[in-house]
Amino acid sequence: MSEDIDLLAHGHGWPIAYSREKDFERGRGVEVNWEVRERLMLGYLESHIANVCCVVAVGHDPEEAERLIADVETKLPNRVIDTADILLGIQDDSDPRKLAKSLVQAGFGAPITFDEQFFKAFEEASTAHPIHNVRSIAITSIAYIEWPEFIPVLRTIESTDPNENVRARATLVRRAYEAAEH
């Protein structure tokens, strides 16, 4: 998809404001941001963990950002994954590796506004999954969702998870949430 979104941005004449590629042991991560206009950015993220990507828009006016995403989705229709499919992936915990990849995908593709089903699935994966790496990936993915409803969950994880790294990850994400609120 990186070529498709790059061609779209180039066709509109949007200059690249930031670009970074990084090779990891398990794949390549990519982040590119284009300046659509003053105070409106289009971002492309490609996960090296789940081999998925997402497009986000950030701007001073949230409605303008949503319109930009809707416009991009119409120009890349075969590339959009339905949220129902994403939800199914994070509700199936039979294969921990598949669940971890689905959590990353869901972090990128969760609805912008609070959704009870997504919330419950993330809450379950981040607090109750028996494998600490899956809990940690769930917490990392929560950072991309930005629903304040996760703050109490993160606080609980900080004080109760048996794994020190998971607790530390929850603290890091909670602090990022709280910093974004101010």
Residue pairs with C-beta under 8 A, 6 or more apart in sequence:
1 44
1 46
1 53
1 76
1 79
2 30
2 32
2 44
2 46
2 53
4 76
4 79
5 32
5 44
5 55
5 72
5 76
6 32
6 44
8 72
8 75
8 76
9 16
9 34
9 42
12 36
14 34
14 35
14 36
14 42
15 34
15 35
16 32
16 33
16 34
16 35
17 33
17 34
17 35
17 41
18 31
18 32
18 33
19 31
19 32
19 33
20 30
20 31
20 32
21 28
21 29
21 30
22 28
22 29
22 30
22 48
24 48
26 48
26 49
27 48
27 49
27 51
28 46
28 48
29 46
29 47
29 48
30 44
30 45
30 46
30 53
31 43
31 44
31 45
31 46
32 43
32 44
33 41
33 42
33 43
33 44
34 41
34 42
34 43
35 41
36 42
36 57
36 59
36 68
39 59
39 60
39 61
40 57
40 58
40 59
40 60
40 61
40 64
40 65
40 68
41 57
41 58
41 59
42 55
42 56
42 57
42 68
42 72
43 55
43 56
43 57
43 58
44 53
44 54
44 55
45 53
45 54
45 55
45 56
45 108
46 52
46 53
47 53
47 104
47 105
47 108
49 100
49 101
49 104
49 137
50 100
50 101
50 102
50 104
50 105
51 101
52 101
52 104
52 105
52 108
52 109
53 108
54 108
54 109
55 69
55 72
55 76
56 69
57 65
57 66
57 68
57 69
57 72
58 65
59 65
59 68
66 112
73 80
81 105
81 109
83 109
83 110
83 111
86 102
86 105
86 106
86 109
86 110
87 106
87 117
87 118
87 121
89 98
89 99
89 101
89 102
89 105
89 106
90 99
90 102
90 103
90 106
90 118
90 121
90 122
90 125
91 117
91 121
92 98
92 99
92 102
93 99
93 124
93 125
93 129
93 134
96 129
96 131
96 133
96 134
99 125
99 129
99 134
100 133
100 134
100 137
103 122
103 125
103 134
103 137
103 138
103 141
104 137
104 140
104 141
106 118
106 121
106 122
106 141
107 140
107 141
107 142
107 143
107 144
107 145
108 141
108 144
110 118
110 144
110 145
111 118
114 147
114 149
118 145
119 147
119 149
119 150
122 138
122 141
122 142
122 145
122 150
122 153
123 153
125 134
125 135
125 138
126 135
126 138
126 139
126 142
126 153
126 157
126 170
127 135
127 153
127 156
127 157
127 160
127 161
129 135
129 138
132 161
132 162
132 163
132 165
132 166
135 157
135 161
135 163
135 166
136 163
136 165
136 166
136 169
139 154
139 157
139 166
139 169
139 170
139 173
140 169
140 173
142 150
142 153
142 154
142 173
143 173
143 176
143 177
146 177
146 180
148 177
148 181
150 173
150 177
151 174
151 177
151 178
154 170
154 171
154 173
154 174
154 177
155 170
155 174
157 166
157 167
157 170
158 167
158 170
158 171
158 174
159 167
161 167
161 170
